[in-house]
């Protein structure tokens, strides 16, 4: 299941996002959308989780939670 994650800090890395979501299950892929390759983050990204049940658990736990000083939006993409 693919998830949309919004309101990321510009300094958030794919590794940090992967670690956060791996607390809920197996992560197949992580993508933070950037203005250009290697450039600053646009503040949102996508996570793909292998199991639907794990993805739904991650949504329930992380939507509205803090990552750094920002409140995350996590929904099904």
PyMOL commands that place a pseudoatom at each C-alpha (Angstrom):
pseudoatom trace, name=CA, resn=UNK, resi=1, chain=A, elem=C, hetatm=0, pos=[0.000, 0.000, 0.000]
pseudoatom trace, name=CA, resn=UNK, resi=2, chain=A, elem=C, hetatm=0, pos=[1.318, 3.424, -0.925]
pseudoatom trace, name=CA, resn=UNK, resi=3, chain=A, elem=C, hetatm=0, pos=[1.113, 6.232, 1.629]
pseudoatom trace, name=CA, resn=UNK, resi=4, chain=A, elem=C, hetatm=0, pos=[1.366, 9.993, 1.165]
pseudoatom trace, name=CA, resn=UNK, resi=5, chain=A, elem=C, hetatm=0, pos=[3.283, 11.840, 3.888]
pseudoatom trace, name=CA, resn=UNK, resi=6, chain=A, elem=C, hetatm=0, pos=[2.992, 15.623, 4.047]
pseudoatom trace, name=CA, resn=UNK, resi=7, chain=A, elem=C, hetatm=0, pos=[4.490, 18.409, 6.151]
pseudoatom trace, name=CA, resn=UNK, resi=8, chain=A, elem=C, hetatm=0, pos=[8.030, 17.043, 6.291]
pseudoatom trace, name=CA, resn=UNK, resi=9, chain=A, elem=C, hetatm=0, pos=[10.844, 19.290, 7.422]
pseudoatom trace, name=CA, resn=UNK, resi=10, chain=A, elem=C, hetatm=0, pos=[13.219, 20.149, 4.599]
pseudoatom trace, name=CA, resn=UNK, resi=11, chain=A, elem=C, hetatm=0, pos=[16.058, 18.377, 6.422]
pseudoatom trace, name=CA, resn=UNK, resi=12, chain=A, elem=C, hetatm=0, pos=[14.178, 15.055, 6.770]
pseudoatom trace, name=CA, resn=UNK, resi=13, chain=A, elem=C, hetatm=0, pos=[15.978, 12.214, 4.977]
pseudoatom trace, name=CA, resn=UNK, resi=14, chain=A, elem=C, hetatm=0, pos=[14.675, 9.048, 3.344]
pseudoatom trace, name=CA, resn=UNK, resi=15, chain=A, elem=C, hetatm=0, pos=[16.575, 7.041, 5.975]
pseudoatom trace, name=CA, resn=UNK, resi=16, chain=A, elem=C, hetatm=0, pos=[14.809, 8.863, 8.830]
pseudoatom trace, name=CA, resn=UNK, resi=17, chain=A, elem=C, hetatm=0, pos=[11.417, 8.358, 7.216]
pseudoatom trace, name=CA, resn=UNK, resi=18, chain=A, elem=C, hetatm=0, pos=[12.132, 4.661, 6.565]
pseudoatom trace, name=CA, resn=UNK, resi=19, chain=A, elem=C, hetatm=0, pos=[13.143, 4.149, 10.207]
pseudoatom trace, name=CA, resn=UNK, resi=20, chain=A, elem=C, hetatm=0, pos=[9.966, 5.851, 11.419]
pseudoatom trace, name=CA, resn=UNK, resi=21, chain=A, elem=C, hetatm=0, pos=[7.686, 3.654, 9.297]
pseudoatom trace, name=CA, resn=UNK, resi=22, chain=A, elem=C, hetatm=0, pos=[9.647, 0.431, 9.861]
pseudoatom trace, name=CA, resn=UNK, resi=23, chain=A, elem=C, hetatm=0, pos=[8.376, 0.590, 13.427]
pseudoatom trace, name=CA, resn=UNK, resi=24, chain=A, elem=C, hetatm=0, pos=[5.038, -0.523, 11.954]
pseudoatom trace, name=CA, resn=UNK, resi=25, chain=A, elem=C, hetatm=0, pos=[6.146, -3.091, 9.363]
pseudoatom trace, name=CA, resn=UNK, resi=26, chain=A, elem=C, hetatm=0, pos=[8.185, -3.764, 6.259]
pseudoatom trace, name=CA, resn=UNK, resi=27, chain=A, elem=C, hetatm=0, pos=[8.836, -0.751, 4.052]
pseudoatom trace, name=CA, resn=UNK, resi=28, chain=A, elem=C, hetatm=0, pos=[9.255, -1.478, 0.341]
pseudoatom trace, name=CA, resn=UNK, resi=29, chain=A, elem=C, hetatm=0, pos=[10.247, 2.037, -0.736]
pseudoatom trace, name=CA, resn=UNK, resi=30, chain=A, elem=C, hetatm=0, pos=[10.647, 5.625, 0.435]
pseudoatom trace, name=CA, resn=UNK, resi=31, chain=A, elem=C, hetatm=0, pos=[10.625, 8.728, -1.742]
pseudoatom trace, name=CA, resn=UNK, resi=32, chain=A, elem=C, hetatm=0, pos=[10.907, 12.323, -0.586]
pseudoatom trace, name=CA, resn=UNK, resi=33, chain=A, elem=C, hetatm=0, pos=[9.946, 14.636, -3.445]
pseudoatom trace, name=CA, resn=UNK, resi=34, chain=A, elem=C, hetatm=0, pos=[12.613, 17.236, -4.153]
pseudoatom trace, name=CA, resn=UNK, resi=35, chain=A, elem=C, hetatm=0, pos=[12.635, 20.449, -6.199]
pseudoatom trace, name=CA, resn=UNK, resi=36, chain=A, elem=C, hetatm=0, pos=[15.454, 18.933, -8.270]
pseudoatom trace, name=CA, resn=UNK, resi=37, chain=A, elem=C, hetatm=0, pos=[17.714, 15.879, -7.856]
pseudoatom trace, name=CA, resn=UNK, resi=38, chain=A, elem=C, hetatm=0, pos=[19.804, 16.404, -4.740]
pseudoatom trace, name=CA, resn=UNK, resi=39, chain=A, elem=C, hetatm=0, pos=[17.971, 19.651, -4.047]
pseudoatom trace, name=CA, resn=UNK, resi=40, chain=A, elem=C, hetatm=0, pos=[15.788, 20.714, -1.138]
pseudoatom trace, name=CA, resn=UNK, resi=41, chain=A, elem=C, hetatm=0, pos=[12.727, 18.751, -0.130]
pseudoatom trace, name=CA, resn=UNK, resi=42, chain=A, elem=C, hetatm=0, pos=[9.295, 19.911, -1.261]
pseudoatom trace, name=CA, resn=UNK, resi=43, chain=A, elem=C, hetatm=0, pos=[7.975, 18.861, 2.160]
pseudoatom trace, name=CA, resn=UNK, resi=44, chain=A, elem=C, hetatm=0, pos=[6.172, 15.685, 1.139]
pseudoatom trace, name=CA, resn=UNK, resi=45, chain=A, elem=C, hetatm=0, pos=[6.882, 12.150, 0.083]
pseudoatom trace, name=CA, resn=UNK, resi=46, chain=A, elem=C, hetatm=0, pos=[5.632, 8.614, -0.390]
pseudoatom trace, name=CA, resn=UNK, resi=47, chain=A, elem=C, hetatm=0, pos=[6.105, 5.387, 1.543]
pseudoatom trace, name=CA, resn=UNK, resi=48, chain=A, elem=C, hetatm=0, pos=[5.230, 1.980, 0.167]
pseudoatom trace, name=CA, resn=UNK, resi=49, chain=A, elem=C, hetatm=0, pos=[4.549, -0.722, 2.738]
pseudoatom trace, name=CA, resn=UNK, resi=50, chain=A, elem=C, hetatm=0, pos=[4.268, -4.406, 1.852]
pseudoatom trace, name=CA, resn=UNK, resi=51, chain=A, elem=C, hetatm=0, pos=[1.281, -5.258, 4.065]
pseudoatom trace, name=CA, resn=UNK, resi=52, chain=A, elem=C, hetatm=0, pos=[-1.994, -3.305, 3.995]
pseudoatom trace, name=CA, resn=UNK, resi=53, chain=A, elem=C, hetatm=0, pos=[-2.642, -3.995, 7.681]
pseudoatom trace, name=CA, resn=UNK, resi=54, chain=A, elem=C, hetatm=0, pos=[0.773, -2.604, 8.647]
pseudoatom trace, name=CA, resn=UNK, resi=55, chain=A, elem=C, hetatm=0, pos=[0.215, 0.470, 6.474]
pseudoatom trace, name=CA, resn=UNK, resi=56, chain=A, elem=C, hetatm=0, pos=[-3.148, 1.141, 8.110]
pseudoatom trace, name=CA, resn=UNK, resi=57, chain=A, elem=C, hetatm=0, pos=[-1.554, 0.803, 11.555]
pseudoatom trace, name=CA, resn=UNK, resi=58, chain=A, elem=C, hetatm=0, pos=[1.124, 3.315, 10.522]
pseudoatom trace, name=CA, resn=UNK, resi=59, chain=A, elem=C, hetatm=0, pos=[-1.530, 5.757, 9.274]
pseudoatom trace, name=CA, resn=UNK, resi=60, chain=A, elem=C, hetatm=0, pos=[-3.475, 5.503, 12.539]
pseudoatom trace, name=CA, resn=UNK, resi=61, chain=A, elem=C, hetatm=0, pos=[-0.351, 6.016, 14.635]
pseudoatom trace, name=CA, resn=UNK, resi=62, chain=A, elem=C, hetatm=0, pos=[1.479, 8.677, 12.628]
pseudoatom trace, name=CA, resn=UNK, resi=63, chain=A, elem=C, hetatm=0, pos=[-1.224, 10.900, 11.112]
pseudoatom trace, name=CA, resn=UNK, resi=64, chain=A, elem=C, hetatm=0, pos=[-1.277, 14.006, 13.304]
pseudoatom trace, name=CA, resn=UNK, resi=65, chain=A, elem=C, hetatm=0, pos=[1.948, 13.098, 15.101]
pseudoatom trace, name=CA, resn=UNK, resi=66, chain=A, elem=C, hetatm=0, pos=[5.046, 15.267, 15.391]
pseudoatom trace, name=CA, resn=UNK, resi=67, chain=A, elem=C, hetatm=0, pos=[8.216, 14.701, 13.391]
pseudoatom trace, name=CA, resn=UNK, resi=68, chain=A, elem=C, hetatm=0, pos=[10.625, 17.323, 14.591]
pseudoatom trace, name=CA, resn=UNK, resi=69, chain=A, elem=C, hetatm=0, pos=[8.499, 20.422, 15.071]
pseudoatom trace, name=CA, resn=UNK, resi=70, chain=A, elem=C, hetatm=0, pos=[5.908, 19.716, 12.358]
pseudoatom trace, name=CA, resn=UNK, resi=71, chain=A, elem=C, hetatm=0, pos=[2.649, 17.771, 12.493]
pseudoatom trace, name=CA, resn=UNK, resi=72, chain=A, elem=C, hetatm=0, pos=[2.587, 15.006, 9.881]
pseudoatom trace, name=CA, resn=UNK, resi=73, chain=A, elem=C, hetatm=0, pos=[-0.265, 14.191, 7.552]
pseudoatom trace, name=CA, resn=UNK, resi=74, chain=A, elem=C, hetatm=0, pos=[-0.205, 10.491, 6.636]
pseudoatom trace, name=CA, resn=UNK, resi=75, chain=A, elem=C, hetatm=0, pos=[-2.915, 9.129, 4.333]
pseudoatom trace, name=CA, resn=UNK, resi=76, chain=A, elem=C, hetatm=0, pos=[-3.363, 6.456, 1.686]
pseudoatom trace, name=CA, resn=UNK, resi=77, chain=A, elem=C, hetatm=0, pos=[-1.988, 7.706, -1.636]
for i in range(1, 77): cmd.bond("trace and resi %d" % i, "trace and resi %d" % (i + 1))
show_as sticks, trace
zoom trace
